[in-house]
Amino acid sequence: VIRPLRAAVIGLGKMGGHHARVLSSLPGVELVALADPLKVGTHVAGLEVRADWRDLLGIRLNIAVVAAPTVLHEEIASGLAKEGISALIEKPLAVTVDSCQRIIDAFRGRDLVACVGHVERYNPALLAMRDRLEAGELGDIFHVATRRQGPFPARIKDVGVILDLATHDLDLTAWVTGHAYRRVVAYVHNKP
């Protein structure tokens, strides 16, 4: 008998709420716990939200989604790895390269899975574009430009638009085209 994966979501902002909804609907997955200090006492997907992610460590989890503010990712991910819990960590992985490396090291050598939430790879339009490029329908790629416009989302104020959203662009342009980068140039403009 194959038992369902016991899952938790840590951080129930915009992305954490999406993860809770999706996990609760997946066959083979049982969403068993949620944590977010700002939503304690509320219910999401039929579960009461706990205040502290550490309260989830004793309930035999297989996997947890880390959707807390980026500044907390290293602490939470390292704690999960130490307890033998695989993790999907929302991007950006961490605030600094050193912090990213410590997260990688925490999972390395253990029989665990850790991954970053590059969810745009499952966007149907991008999947279709990748297929068309692979089939040669669109010719050779010489240049890719991306642009993020619009108001600054409050949910990413802890790391900013470059770390939060440009990571999608950097990942996707290499993934969609099937080519490694030769050169990356970025310009940032802050309006007063």
BALOBA-1460 file (C-alpha; in Angstrom, 3 decimals):
// residues 192
<rec num="1" residu="v" x="0.000" y="0.000" z="0.000"/>
<rec num="2" residu="i" x="1.399" y="3.365" z="-1.029"/>
<rec num="3" residu="r" x="0.765" y="5.966" z="1.611"/>
<rec num="4" residu="p" x="0.076" y="9.558" z="0.609"/>
<rec num="5" residu="l" x="2.814" y="12.124" z="1.091"/>
<rec num="6" residu="r" x="2.160" y="14.103" z="4.253"/>
<rec num="7" residu="a" x="2.584" y="17.762" z="3.345"/>
<rec num="8" residu="a" x="2.666" y="21.133" z="5.079"/>
<rec num="9" residu="v" x="2.774" y="24.738" z="3.908"/>
<rec num="10" residu="i" x="4.787" y="27.291" z="5.854"/>
<rec num="11" residu="g" x="3.738" y="30.847" z="5.038"/>
<rec num="12" residu="l" x="0.230" y="31.522" z="3.778"/>
<rec num="13" residu="g" x="0.545" y="34.713" z="1.796"/>
<rec num="14" residu="k" x="-0.382" y="34.790" z="-1.876"/>
<rec num="15" residu="m" x="1.878" y="31.929" z="-2.991"/>
<rec num="16" residu="g" x="1.433" y="29.856" z="0.161"/>
<rec num="17" residu="g" x="-2.328" y="30.011" z="-0.295"/>
<rec num="18" residu="h" x="-1.950" y="28.725" z="-3.860"/>
<rec num="19" residu="h" x="0.285" y="25.887" z="-2.673"/>
<rec num="20" residu="a" x="-2.191" y="24.906" z="0.062"/>
<rec num="21" residu="r" x="-5.048" y="24.839" z="-2.459"/>
<rec num="22" residu="v" x="-3.098" y="22.751" z="-4.971"/>
<rec num="23" residu="l" x="-1.647" y="20.322" z="-2.412"/>
<rec num="24" residu="s" x="-5.085" y="19.708" z="-0.901"/>
<rec num="25" residu="s" x="-6.378" y="18.666" z="-4.334"/>
<rec num="26" residu="l" x="-3.519" y="16.400" z="-5.448"/>
<rec num="27" residu="p" x="-4.005" y="12.637" z="-5.432"/>
<rec num="28" residu="g" x="-1.307" y="10.940" z="-3.384"/>
<rec num="29" residu="v" x="-0.798" y="13.998" z="-1.169"/>
<rec num="30" residu="e" x="-2.394" y="14.698" z="2.189"/>
<rec num="31" residu="l" x="-2.112" y="18.299" z="3.356"/>
<rec num="32" residu="v" x="-1.822" y="17.865" z="7.123"/>
<rec num="33" residu="a" x="-0.488" y="21.141" z="8.534"/>
<rec num="34" residu="l" x="-0.130" y="24.876" z="7.960"/>
<rec num="35" residu="a" x="1.895" y="27.549" z="9.731"/>
<rec num="36" residu="d" x="1.878" y="31.329" z="9.511"/>
<rec num="37" residu="p" x="2.200" y="33.666" z="12.509"/>
<rec num="38" residu="l" x="0.010" y="36.278" z="10.803"/>
<rec num="39" residu="k" x="-2.881" y="33.856" z="10.232"/>
<rec num="40" residu="v" x="-2.843" y="31.854" z="13.464"/>
<rec num="41" residu="g" x="-6.262" y="30.576" z="14.493"/>
<rec num="42" residu="t" x="-7.716" y="30.843" z="11.001"/>
<rec num="43" residu="h" x="-8.539" y="27.857" z="8.819"/>
<rec num="44" residu="v" x="-7.217" y="27.195" z="5.320"/>
<rec num="45" residu="a" x="-8.102" y="24.072" z="3.318"/>
<rec num="46" residu="g" x="-9.961" y="22.817" z="6.399"/>
<rec num="47" residu="l" x="-6.881" y="23.007" z="8.647"/>
<rec num="48" residu="e" x="-6.203" y="25.302" z="11.570"/>
<rec num="49" residu="v" x="-3.165" y="27.492" z="10.966"/>
<rec num="50" residu="r" x="-0.426" y="27.170" z="13.570"/>
<rec num="51" residu="a" x="1.733" y="30.083" z="14.661"/>
<rec num="52" residu="d" x="5.208" y="28.556" z="14.460"/>
<rec num="53" residu="w" x="6.647" y="26.367" z="11.718"/>
<rec num="54" residu="r" x="8.611" y="24.460" z="14.373"/>
<rec num="55" residu="d" x="5.270" y="23.108" z="15.653"/>
<rec num="56" residu="l" x="5.074" y="21.075" z="12.437"/>
<rec num="57" residu="l" x="8.293" y="19.148" z="12.997"/>
<rec num="58" residu="g" x="6.845" y="16.419" z="15.199"/>
<rec num="59" residu="i" x="3.976" y="15.320" z="12.960"/>
<rec num="60" residu="r" x="5.782" y="13.002" z="10.500"/>
<rec num="61" residu="l" x="5.889" y="15.212" z="7.424"/>
<rec num="62" residu="n" x="7.316" y="14.010" z="4.114"/>
<rec num="63" residu="i" x="7.409" y="17.387" z="2.407"/>
<rec num="64" residu="a" x="6.879" y="21.045" z="3.210"/>
<rec num="65" residu="v" x="6.441" y="24.081" z="1.015"/>
<rec num="66" residu="v" x="8.352" y="27.108" z="2.290"/>
<rec num="67" residu="a" x="6.444" y="30.219" z="1.202"/>
<rec num="68" residu="a" x="7.433" y="32.434" z="4.116"/>
<rec num="69" residu="p" x="9.257" y="35.753" z="3.645"/>
<rec num="70" residu="t" x="12.609" y="35.176" z="1.943"/>
<rec num="71" residu="v" x="14.618" y="36.319" z="4.958"/>
<rec num="72" residu="l" x="13.293" y="33.238" z="6.820"/>
<rec num="73" residu="h" x="14.017" y="30.645" z="4.125"/>
<rec num="74" residu="e" x="17.449" y="29.590" z="5.374"/>
<rec num="75" residu="e" x="16.294" y="29.008" z="8.956"/>
<rec num="76" residu="i" x="13.179" y="27.095" z="7.915"/>
<rec num="77" residu="a" x="14.786" y="25.045" z="5.124"/>
<rec num="78" residu="s" x="17.744" y="24.073" z="7.305"/>
<rec num="79" residu="g" x="15.362" y="23.022" z="10.081"/>
<rec num="80" residu="l" x="13.352" y="20.895" z="7.662"/>
<rec num="81" residu="a" x="16.485" y="19.219" z="6.286"/>
<rec num="82" residu="k" x="17.712" y="18.450" z="9.799"/>
<rec num="83" residu="e" x="14.369" y="16.743" z="10.515"/>
<rec num="84" residu="g" x="14.485" y="14.728" z="7.263"/>
<rec num="85" residu="i" x="11.718" y="16.645" z="5.487"/>
<rec num="86" residu="s" x="11.956" y="17.358" z="1.756"/>
<rec num="87" residu="a" x="11.087" y="20.892" z="0.664"/>
<rec num="88" residu="l" x="9.861" y="23.026" z="-2.185"/>
<rec num="89" residu="i" x="11.204" y="26.484" z="-1.392"/>
<rec num="90" residu="e" x="9.600" y="29.471" z="-3.051"/>
<rec num="91" residu="k" x="11.947" y="31.724" z="-4.915"/>
<rec num="92" residu="p" x="14.085" y="33.503" z="-4.359"/>
<rec num="93" residu="l" x="15.801" y="30.702" z="-2.471"/>
<rec num="94" residu="a" x="17.478" y="33.142" z="-0.084"/>
<rec num="95" residu="v" x="18.606" y="36.740" z="0.266"/>
<rec num="96" residu="t" x="22.328" y="36.078" z="-0.297"/>
<rec num="97" residu="v" x="24.417" y="33.606" z="-2.267"/>
<rec num="98" residu="d" x="26.022" y="32.389" z="0.980"/>
<rec num="99" residu="s" x="22.594" y="31.704" z="2.458"/>
<rec num="100" residu="c" x="21.622" y="29.782" z="-0.697"/>
<rec num="101" residu="q" x="24.751" y="27.660" z="-0.360"/>
<rec num="102" residu="r" x="23.979" y="26.874" z="3.282"/>
<rec num="103" residu="i" x="20.492" y="25.697" z="2.258"/>
<rec num="104" residu="i" x="21.989" y="23.495" z="-0.459"/>
<rec num="105" residu="d" x="24.521" y="22.099" z="2.017"/>
<rec num="106" residu="a" x="21.753" y="21.347" z="4.549"/>
<rec num="107" residu="f" x="20.027" y="19.036" z="2.044"/>
<rec num="108" residu="r" x="23.135" y="17.640" z="0.328"/>
<rec num="109" residu="g" x="23.991" y="14.044" z="1.206"/>
<rec num="110" residu="r" x="20.578" y="13.302" z="2.694"/>
<rec num="111" residu="d" x="17.917" y="11.173" z="1.056"/>
<rec num="112" residu="l" x="15.774" y="14.277" z="0.522"/>
<rec num="113" residu="v" x="14.496" y="16.410" z="-2.317"/>
<rec num="114" residu="a" x="14.860" y="20.182" z="-2.220"/>
<rec num="115" residu="c" x="13.818" y="22.405" z="-5.085"/>
<rec num="116" residu="v" x="13.016" y="26.005" z="-5.908"/>
<rec num="117" residu="g" x="9.496" y="26.971" z="-6.963"/>
<rec num="118" residu="h" x="10.037" y="27.896" z="-10.601"/>
<rec num="119" residu="v" x="6.321" y="27.492" z="-11.275"/>
<rec num="120" residu="e" x="6.327" y="29.477" z="-14.512"/>
<rec num="121" residu="r" x="7.886" y="26.436" z="-16.209"/>
<rec num="122" residu="y" x="4.373" y="24.987" z="-16.121"/>
<rec num="123" residu="n" x="2.751" y="27.992" z="-17.803"/>
<rec num="124" residu="p" x="0.983" y="26.576" z="-20.908"/>
<rec num="125" residu="a" x="2.054" y="29.513" z="-23.109"/>
<rec num="126" residu="l" x="5.710" y="29.043" z="-22.178"/>
<rec num="127" residu="l" x="5.512" y="25.277" z="-22.633"/>
<rec num="128" residu="a" x="4.089" y="25.852" z="-26.126"/>
<rec num="129" residu="m" x="6.812" y="28.365" z="-26.956"/>
<rec num="130" residu="r" x="9.497" y="25.943" z="-25.804"/>
<rec num="131" residu="d" x="7.995" y="23.164" z="-27.946"/>
<rec num="132" residu="r" x="7.876" y="25.447" z="-30.991"/>
<rec num="133" residu="l" x="11.485" y="26.517" z="-30.490"/>
<rec num="134" residu="e" x="12.611" y="22.899" z="-30.103"/>
<rec num="135" residu="a" x="10.739" y="22.015" z="-33.314"/>
<rec num="136" residu="g" x="12.542" y="24.812" z="-35.174"/>
<rec num="137" residu="e" x="9.303" y="26.649" z="-35.982"/>
<rec num="138" residu="l" x="10.572" y="30.034" z="-34.801"/>
<rec num="139" residu="g" x="14.096" y="30.067" z="-36.208"/>
<rec num="140" residu="d" x="17.304" y="30.878" z="-34.355"/>
<rec num="141" residu="i" x="17.340" y="32.909" z="-31.151"/>
<rec num="142" residu="f" x="19.795" y="35.799" z="-31.143"/>
<rec num="143" residu="h" x="18.468" y="37.955" z="-28.333"/>
<rec num="144" residu="v" x="15.921" y="37.709" z="-25.525"/>
<rec num="145" residu="a" x="14.650" y="40.749" z="-23.637"/>
<rec num="146" residu="t" x="12.290" y="40.719" z="-20.689"/>
<rec num="147" residu="r" x="10.559" y="43.557" z="-18.921"/>
<rec num="148" residu="r" x="8.576" y="43.823" z="-15.714"/>
<rec num="149" residu="q" x="6.173" y="46.720" z="-15.548"/>
<rec num="150" residu="g" x="3.444" y="47.808" z="-13.225"/>
<rec num="151" residu="p" x="3.139" y="48.693" z="-9.575"/>
<rec num="152" residu="f" x="5.572" y="47.219" z="-7.096"/>
<rec num="153" residu="p" x="3.810" y="44.333" z="-5.316"/>
<rec num="154" residu="a" x="3.849" y="44.796" z="-1.526"/>
<rec num="155" residu="r" x="4.361" y="41.052" z="-1.029"/>
<rec num="156" residu="i" x="7.951" y="41.260" z="-2.335"/>
<rec num="157" residu="k" x="9.122" y="44.263" z="-0.373"/>
<rec num="158" residu="d" x="11.542" y="42.102" z="1.636"/>
<rec num="159" residu="v" x="13.711" y="41.291" z="-1.405"/>
<rec num="160" residu="g" x="12.560" y="43.545" z="-4.234"/>
<rec num="161" residu="v" x="11.516" y="42.955" z="-7.798"/>
<rec num="162" residu="i" x="14.922" y="41.768" z="-9.056"/>
<rec num="163" residu="l" x="15.281" y="38.864" z="-6.626"/>
<rec num="164" residu="d" x="11.605" y="37.971" z="-6.605"/>
<rec num="165" residu="l" x="10.439" y="38.352" z="-10.197"/>
<rec num="166" residu="a" x="13.558" y="38.607" z="-12.352"/>
<rec num="167" residu="t" x="14.535" y="35.143" z="-11.148"/>
<rec num="168" residu="h" x="11.604" y="33.865" z="-13.245"/>
<rec num="169" residu="d" x="12.888" y="35.735" z="-16.286"/>
<rec num="170" residu="l" x="16.439" y="34.456" z="-15.853"/>
<rec num="171" residu="d" x="15.290" y="30.883" z="-15.372"/>
<rec num="172" residu="l" x="12.731" y="30.950" z="-18.165"/>
<rec num="173" residu="t" x="14.805" y="32.498" z="-20.912"/>
<rec num="174" residu="a" x="17.459" y="29.796" z="-20.570"/>
<rec num="175" residu="w" x="14.864" y="27.045" z="-20.108"/>
<rec num="176" residu="v" x="12.555" y="28.093" z="-22.972"/>
<rec num="177" residu="t" x="15.391" y="28.605" z="-25.444"/>
<rec num="178" residu="g" x="17.379" y="25.567" z="-24.326"/>
<rec num="179" residu="h" x="20.584" y="27.630" z="-24.263"/>
<rec num="180" residu="a" x="22.904" y="28.770" z="-21.518"/>
<rec num="181" residu="y" x="23.543" y="32.468" z="-21.101"/>
<rec num="182" residu="r" x="26.397" y="34.168" z="-22.898"/>
<rec num="183" residu="r" x="25.726" y="37.565" z="-21.369"/>
<rec num="184" residu="v" x="23.206" y="39.132" z="-18.995"/>
<rec num="185" residu="v" x="22.600" y="42.872" z="-18.778"/>
<rec num="186" residu="a" x="20.096" y="44.447" z="-16.405"/>
<rec num="187" residu="y" x="18.796" y="47.954" z="-15.918"/>
<rec num="188" residu="v" x="16.702" y="48.936" z="-12.936"/>
<rec num="189" residu="h" x="14.717" y="52.134" z="-12.702"/>
<rec num="190" residu="n" x="13.002" y="53.253" z="-9.527"/>
<rec num="191" residu="k" x="10.286" y="55.818" z="-9.863"/>
<rec num="192" residu="p" x="9.986" y="58.293" z="-6.984"/>
